[in-house]
Amino acid sequence: MRQHILMTSLGLCVLSISLGTQAQSTRPNANADPQGIYSADSIMEADVYIVNGSDKPIGEVEDILLDEQMKVSGLVVESGDILGLGGRELVVATPYFSLQTYADKEDDDVNRTEHRVMINATSEEMEQFPAYSRDWWQQAKANAKSAWQTTQQGAESAWQTTQKSAREIWQKTRQATSDMTEDSAN
């Protein structure tokens, strides 16, 4: 159900280059031009590789995590049993991955767009990536909510300070104008 809801909402809002990624060519017949807009559906289950690693995928994209502004904040990668990661689902934050896009010709000579996710981390760093679990999800939501509330409170405080300062300046301006009017009347 969770995946259906996610796919429905992501189907409505197509991911753009806010992935913080770049289209790259790794195949001889690849199209290196960026797409400019990406479909979450075509990225789901994309093979995941380690930059400068073997040519064997270490897993596939299981989920795409979005923040409040609908920007990609991370991926959930089902790791398989490679690199001693134990076949767990890893949360990979945006600084650690990029998206490669290429075109493969199908049997009928039609180009098909494919994606690869490239993780730029050592196997030691990847071992430290959090496991995607219900507990992680609840903690991540609580942290995001707390950060949002802190930001909102800071913005409200800044607005209140601005309003107070503006009132004070207005009162001083009125007083100075009143004093100047009295001085010119005398």
Backbone torsions as a table, in degrees:
resi	resn	phi	psi	omega
1	MET	NA	-44.3	-179.8
2	ARG	-58.5	-43.6	-178.6
3	GLN	-67.5	-36.9	179.0
4	HIS	-63.7	-44.7	179.7
5	ILE	-64.0	-44.1	179.2
6	LEU	-61.0	-46.5	-178.0
7	MET	-65.6	-36.6	178.0
8	THR	-63.8	-48.0	-178.8
9	SER	-67.7	-38.3	178.9
10	LEU	-72.2	-29.5	176.2
11	GLY	-64.2	-31.4	179.4
12	LEU	-76.4	-33.2	178.2
13	CYS	-117.7	108.4	-177.4
14	VAL	-78.2	136.8	-177.8
15	LEU	-70.1	138.1	178.5
16	SER	-107.3	-167.5	-177.5
17	ILE	-68.9	1.6	174.6
18	SER	-61.6	-5.5	172.5
19	LEU	-57.9	-14.9	-176.9
20	GLY	70.4	29.8	-174.4
21	THR	-120.3	176.1	176.2
22	GLN	-138.1	145.8	176.5
23	ALA	-80.1	133.1	-178.5
24	GLN	-134.6	153.2	179.2
25	SER	-101.1	129.8	174.9
26	THR	-127.3	0.0	-178.4
27	ARG	-119.8	151.3	-178.1
28	PRO	-60.2	-36.4	-177.8
29	ASN	-100.7	23.9	-175.4
30	ALA	-79.2	152.0	173.6
31	ASN	-99.1	112.1	-174.0
32	ALA	-85.9	-2.3	-179.8
33	ASP	-72.0	134.0	176.1
34	PRO	-62.1	147.6	177.9
35	GLN	-77.2	-33.1	-177.9
36	GLY	86.8	-24.5	178.6
37	ILE	-151.6	140.0	-173.2
38	TYR	-128.2	144.8	176.8
39	SER	-93.4	127.9	177.9
40	ALA	-59.5	-37.0	-178.6
41	ASP	-60.3	-37.6	-178.8
42	SER	-77.5	-18.2	178.6
43	ILE	-88.6	-30.1	177.6
44	MET	-59.6	135.6	-179.8
45	GLU	69.4	12.2	173.8
46	ALA	-64.5	144.9	177.4
47	ASP	-67.5	146.9	-178.3
48	VAL	-118.0	132.7	-178.8
49	TYR	-127.7	162.0	173.3
50	ILE	-98.4	132.1	176.6
51	VAL	-58.4	134.5	-178.1
52	ASN	61.3	20.8	177.0
53	GLY	-99.9	-164.4	178.7
54	SER	-72.4	170.3	179.6
55	ASP	-85.5	13.1	178.4
56	LYS	-97.8	133.2	178.2
57	PRO	-66.1	146.2	177.4
58	ILE	-95.4	-7.1	-179.1
59	GLY	168.8	-160.0	178.6
60	GLU	-145.5	160.0	179.7
61	VAL	-71.3	123.1	-179.5
62	GLU	-100.4	-31.9	-176.5
63	ASP	-157.5	158.7	177.3
64	ILE	-121.7	125.7	-176.6
65	LEU	-100.4	129.9	-177.3
66	LEU	-115.5	149.6	175.2
67	ASP	-94.5	-172.5	-177.4
68	GLU	-61.5	-28.7	179.7
69	GLN	-88.6	9.8	179.9
70	MET	64.8	26.8	173.8
71	LYS	-97.1	147.8	-179.7
72	VAL	-68.1	125.5	177.1
73	SER	-107.7	-13.3	178.6
74	GLY	176.6	174.7	177.0
75	LEU	-125.0	151.8	168.8
76	VAL	-103.2	122.5	-177.5
77	VAL	-114.2	122.6	173.2
78	GLU	-80.2	113.1	-165.3
79	SER	-81.5	-17.0	-172.3
80	GLY	71.0	-165.8	-176.9
81	ASP	-109.8	31.5	-179.2
82	ILE	-93.7	152.2	176.8
83	LEU	63.0	18.6	179.4
84	GLY	70.1	22.5	-178.5
85	LEU	-84.3	-5.1	171.8
86	GLY	72.3	20.3	177.2
87	GLY	64.6	33.6	-179.3
88	ARG	-98.1	166.0	175.2
89	GLU	-91.4	123.7	-176.6
90	LEU	-105.8	145.0	172.2
91	VAL	-95.9	118.5	-178.7
92	VAL	-113.1	114.0	-179.0
93	ALA	-72.7	155.7	-175.1
94	THR	-54.5	-34.7	179.9
95	PRO	-63.5	-17.6	-174.3
96	TYR	-96.9	-2.3	-178.5
97	PHE	-137.9	157.9	172.7
98	SER	-137.4	164.2	-177.6
99	LEU	-113.6	128.4	173.8
100	GLN	-106.0	134.7	179.3
101	THR	-120.4	135.2	178.2
102	TYR	-147.4	162.2	179.6
103	ALA	-110.7	128.9	174.4
104	ASP	-110.9	139.7	176.3
105	LYS	-83.7	131.0	176.6
106	GLU	-84.5	178.6	-179.3
107	ASP	-56.6	-35.2	-178.7
108	ASP	-88.6	19.2	175.2
109	ASP	65.6	24.7	177.3
110	VAL	-100.9	136.3	178.5
111	ASN	-72.4	136.0	176.2
112	ARG	-121.2	127.6	179.6
113	THR	-79.9	130.8	178.4
114	GLU	-125.0	156.8	178.9
115	HIS	-128.5	149.4	170.8
116	ARG	-130.3	139.7	172.9
117	VAL	-101.7	128.4	-179.1
118	MET	-110.1	121.1	178.8
119	ILE	-96.0	126.7	179.0
120	ASN	-103.1	77.7	179.8
121	ALA	-155.6	152.3	175.7
122	THR	-78.0	164.7	178.1
123	SER	-63.6	-30.8	177.1
124	GLU	-66.4	-43.0	177.1
125	GLU	-63.9	-40.1	-179.1
126	MET	-65.0	-32.7	176.7
127	GLU	-62.5	-24.8	179.9
128	GLN	-87.8	-10.9	177.2
129	PHE	-61.9	140.4	-179.2
130	PRO	-67.1	148.2	174.0
131	ALA	-79.8	137.9	178.1
132	TYR	-79.2	115.3	-178.7
133	SER	-147.4	172.0	177.8
134	ARG	-60.2	-41.9	178.7
135	ASP	-62.5	-44.7	178.5
136	TRP	-60.6	-44.7	-178.4
137	TRP	-60.3	-46.6	-179.5
138	GLN	-63.1	-42.2	179.4
139	GLN	-66.8	-41.1	179.0
140	ALA	-63.2	-42.5	177.5
141	LYS	-63.0	-43.7	179.3
142	ALA	-62.9	-42.9	178.7
143	ASN	-63.2	-43.4	179.7
144	ALA	-64.4	-42.3	179.6
145	LYS	-63.4	-44.3	179.3
146	SER	-62.0	-43.9	179.1
147	ALA	-63.1	-41.1	179.5
148	TRP	-64.2	-44.3	-179.9
149	GLN	-64.2	-40.5	178.0
150	THR	-63.1	-43.8	178.2
151	THR	-62.9	-44.0	-179.4
152	GLN	-63.4	-44.4	179.2
153	GLN	-63.3	-40.7	177.9
154	GLY	-62.8	-40.6	179.3
155	ALA	-67.1	-41.6	178.6
156	GLU	-63.7	-42.9	179.0
157	SER	-62.3	-43.0	178.7
158	ALA	-62.9	-41.0	179.1
159	TRP	-64.9	-43.0	179.3
160	GLN	-63.4	-42.1	178.4
161	THR	-63.4	-41.8	178.8
162	THR	-63.2	-44.3	179.0
163	GLN	-62.0	-44.3	-179.3
164	LYS	-62.5	-45.7	179.7
165	SER	-63.0	-41.2	179.4
166	ALA	-63.3	-41.1	177.4
167	ARG	-62.4	-43.7	-179.4
168	GLU	-63.3	-43.6	179.0
169	ILE	-63.7	-41.8	179.4
170	TRP	-62.7	-43.5	179.4
171	GLN	-64.4	-42.0	178.3
172	LYS	-64.9	-39.1	178.8
173	THR	-64.7	-44.6	178.8
174	ARG	-62.5	-42.0	-179.8
175	GLN	-64.4	-44.4	179.7
176	ALA	-63.3	-40.3	178.5
177	THR	-64.9	-41.7	179.2
178	SER	-64.5	-42.9	178.8
179	ASP	-63.6	-40.5	179.3
180	MET	-65.7	-37.6	179.6
181	THR	-65.9	-42.8	178.5
182	GLU	-64.8	-41.4	179.9
183	ASP	-63.7	-40.3	-179.3
184	SER	-75.4	-21.4	177.2
185	ALA	-77.6	-26.0	-178.9
186	ASN	-84.4	NA	NA
